[in-house]
Amino acid sequence: MDAPAGTKRFLSLKVNHYITFLSVLGTLSFLWNIRWTMPVNPEWVVLYSMVGSILLLDHFMFRLPPENNSQSMDSALYLACLFTFGLNMTLYVLVLSAALSPFYKRLEWWKHVVNFACYSLMITSAYHVFRLSGGAVGSFQTEAVYSYVAALLSYFIVNVLALGLYYYLSVKDQFFQIIRGMFRESLAAYVSTLLLSLMLTVMFQTNFYFSLFLFLGICVLLSATFKQLFVLYQEVSDKATKDQRTGLYNHGYFEELLEKELARAKASDMTFSVAILDLDNFKKYNDSFGHLQGDKLLEFFGKLLLEECDRNEYIVARYGGEEFTVLLPQRGEREAFAFVNALRKKANDSYFEGVEILAHGCLSFSAGVAEYRKEIHDKSQLLDKADQAMYFAKAQGKNLVHIYNEQSIIQKTFDIEKDIQEIEQQLKIFLSKDIYTFQHSKRVFSYAVDFCNYLPLTDPEKKTLILGALFHDIGKLEVPRSILQKKEKLTAEEWEAVKKHVLWGKEIVSAIDKYKELLPLIELHHERVDGKGYPYGLKGEEIPKLARILCVIDSFDAMTTERPYQQTKTFDEAIRELQVCSGKQFDPVYVESFIKMIHGKYLFKLNEAAAAKEAT
């Protein structure tokens, strides 16, 4: 029962308690069921033959794609032994195999203990289920085939639950998701195990030693065949996932891993951090010594990164050019900073030919670190924050590591007035296609400007909200004009097309690098806190804060302005609707603040206008 990759350094107290509990339970199960009676002469030969076969199968394990999975056929032998010779003989085989395995299988001692405990639980549970369901030890009984199936199911379920709980406590994914994944991935292997164990049980009745020899021969040949297949797979996989220059993961595969880590963090209370590293003055080195020597420097630096990250079980990739990324699972920003800063110092002390001509007289890099937060919805947001922090480190003189905060944005900030003008120019396309969307975007923008004064937002958050409000419906450029301008109620198909505008908007704005911070608002402003929104059905704090705020503003304007397919509400009616839907569609905190803003800045103006109209 090996710990999953990337977790053994992070075993929590709960995992240690679980390992201890499982080890004690498995050992007690073994001691409760073993009968310490000495085998007679023929049984000794069977025992040694089975133990030797188990050790041989452990040595020739099947290595299977895609993730270096290993499959041993020892379970088929254990079950065949159980069905043919009974529980006592099988437990003798288990304990002798477990006692010998540390001499050839280099694992931490506790893994040997846990493996023994797991097998003990699986074997004893399978035996008792086999007997209780009517199975009898000895020759194969066709009429009791369901007993063999029940035994295997018990063996399988105990194994999956034991491993599943370990993975759950180690990496804190959702438990049932882990169990479903293990059932899906292991079902074929366990069905094969059942068939092989039944085949061996039948064959053992005719000629035990010859049957064992045939089985081992087939397994060894299959292992060699699968080994060749795995080598070919690994070569193809490396070309798809590795950077050929440095041997590190490439940009695309790193983002896949980051996506998985982000999903895991969203489903648990765990965090992680990302760092972006950029070699300082690399262009100068390239210009001075040529691209071939520059490539050698990249290889040297990549090897240094890989050694340090592998030692700590972090994931490192070449992100492009002289930029590198590091994914630090279960590490907060301060721990990530400490690691990357120590890495920076090691790089400074690692000599490579020619680096003395660089500004710092040594190999150096600037780095930015960003920690996952609940309001981060997309991997690009996290990478952008790390990138901003890295640019800030460069602006401070290079050869520094900086943790993302508001100060990081100073180096990549832009004039909001200029950006408003730029976005308005793009929105004017709506004037010819759908003037309502243009006017709606302008009104939502105005509400957002005013609403910022009623919210405890930072200046960067205010800027993002204001620009996001102006840009939020840009995806409707892709919606057919016939739908946007339709007077009647939309059909179900037409409504589905309208709902896609959030995804189309994300695609449009993704192409504009400076507006990446706006993507969550554009994509998620139709999500609801009760999980009934679109496009993903996120709920509560799964929805970024600014998207929840924009949802209130957008909905209020939609209710209070004339639209072809719904009746216009007065401000008072819209306020009541916000209150009714508070906690369902809208975040109650922002509903309350928005209503205060409407009362303070808009209703008195409407009342004054109505009074003036009556006076005339």
Secondary structure as UniProt FT lines:
FT   TURN            5..6
FT   HELIX           8..10
FT   HELIX           13..33
FT   HELIX           41..59
FT   STRAND          62..64
FT   TURN            65..68
FT   STRAND          69..71
FT   HELIX           74..85
FT   HELIX           87..100
FT   HELIX           101..103
FT   HELIX           109..132
FT   TURN            133..134
FT   HELIX           142..144
FT   HELIX           145..171
FT   HELIX           175..204
FT   TURN            205..206
FT   HELIX           208..241
FT   TURN            244..246
FT   HELIX           251..266
FT   STRAND          272..279
FT   TURN            280..281
FT   HELIX           282..289
FT   HELIX           291..312
FT   STRAND          315..320
FT   TURN            321..322
FT   STRAND          323..329
FT   HELIX           333..349
FT   TURN            353..354
FT   HELIX           355..357
FT   TURN            359..360
FT   STRAND          365..371
FT   TURN            374..375
FT   HELIX           379..395
FT   TURN            396..397
FT   STRAND          401..403
FT   HELIX           406..412
FT   HELIX           416..427
FT   TURN            428..429
FT   HELIX           430..433
FT   HELIX           435..451
FT   HELIX           452..454
FT   HELIX           459..471
FT   TURN            472..473
FT   HELIX           474..478
FT   HELIX           481..484
FT   HELIX           492..499
FT   HELIX           501..510
FT   HELIX           513..518
FT   HELIX           519..524
FT   TURN            525..526
FT   TURN            529..530
FT   HELIX           540..542
FT   HELIX           545..560
FT   TURN            564..565
FT   HELIX           571..581
FT   TURN            583..585
FT   HELIX           588..598
FT   HELIX           599..603
FT   HELIX           604..615
//
